[in-house]
Amino acid sequence: MPQPQDRPRRRGFKLFVLLLGAICLGGLPYYTEPMAERVRSPLHPWLKSSGYIGQSAGLLALAIFLFLWLYPARKKFRWLAFTGTIARWLDVHVLAALALPLLVAIHAAWRFEGLIGLGFWSMMVVWCSGLAGRYIYARIPRSKAGVELTIEEIGTQRKALLADIAGWSGLDANLIETTLAAGQAPPARRGILGTLRSMVADDLARRRATRALRRLWRARGPRRRKDDRRMLEVMLRLGRREMALAQQARMLDATHDVFRYWHVLHRPVAIAALLAVLIHVAVVVALGATWLW
């Protein structure tokens, strides 16, 4: 669950993405022209790959791509704990990576051929792999500091959440537990695909159980107090958290297996993408296709 201190960072990310979107929309007439016509456009010195905006986007994309490699270093070296928790690092890692496709597309002037295309598509493979890894990582229950919870700690948190839901809603705790238990999909089948299917099924079942909990709340009678909507939102948020913990505890071993497979595949792909990007930069610098020098 995002913390209040994360909001400025996320707001800044949204503004940055809006800026990139504005550049893409403003340059749409240029990006849709054939190459022979682009050179005559007044936007060409700005939006071409070696132009002021195009190459600035490329340099920023390179800086972000290199920055992303600091996250594995933070996980590996404990003495870097003073730089922030692993959970905070992961949040920044994900936000930075999400902006990369737009930055690279602007740098490539929305043409993905040659070395630029090699760097872009290799980066996109890593980007898609990262999204999958983030989805799997979120299925491993952790504390706010990013430390994995034990089964006992999960059980303690679930009991506390059920008590909080009962306190906020006034519903019977046993009834709440029975309703939320409907958010548990059948046990996961072994294998990567079976585990991933169970994860998606858990997500869908959690939504159905949340709707059932909402109906229980509304069945208690009409609500007239101003605080009722806030109470309902808090109750549903706690309910989703309780169901997520129950599902994660049930799937913990299978999730760990899938995450290990993901690590084995993600790292070499990321290294290959890094090499492709560095080769692209080296060739560009060697050819002098830059406004920097």
Protein Blocks (a to p, Z undefined) as FASTA:
>chain_A
ZZfklmmmmmmmmmmmmmmmmmmmmmmmmmmpcfklmmmpmklmmmmmklmklmmmmmmm
mmmmmmmmmmmmmmmmmmlmmnopfklmmmmmmmmmmmmmmmmmmmnnopaehjllmmmm
mmmmmmmmmmmmmmmmmmpccdfkopacdfklmmmmmmmmmmmmmmmnopafklmmmmmm
mmpccdddedjklmmmmmmmmmmmmmmmmmmmmmmmmmnopcfbfklmmmmmmmmmmmmm
mmmmmmmmmmmmmmmmmmmmmmmmmmmmmmmmmmmmmmmmmmmmmnopafkZZ
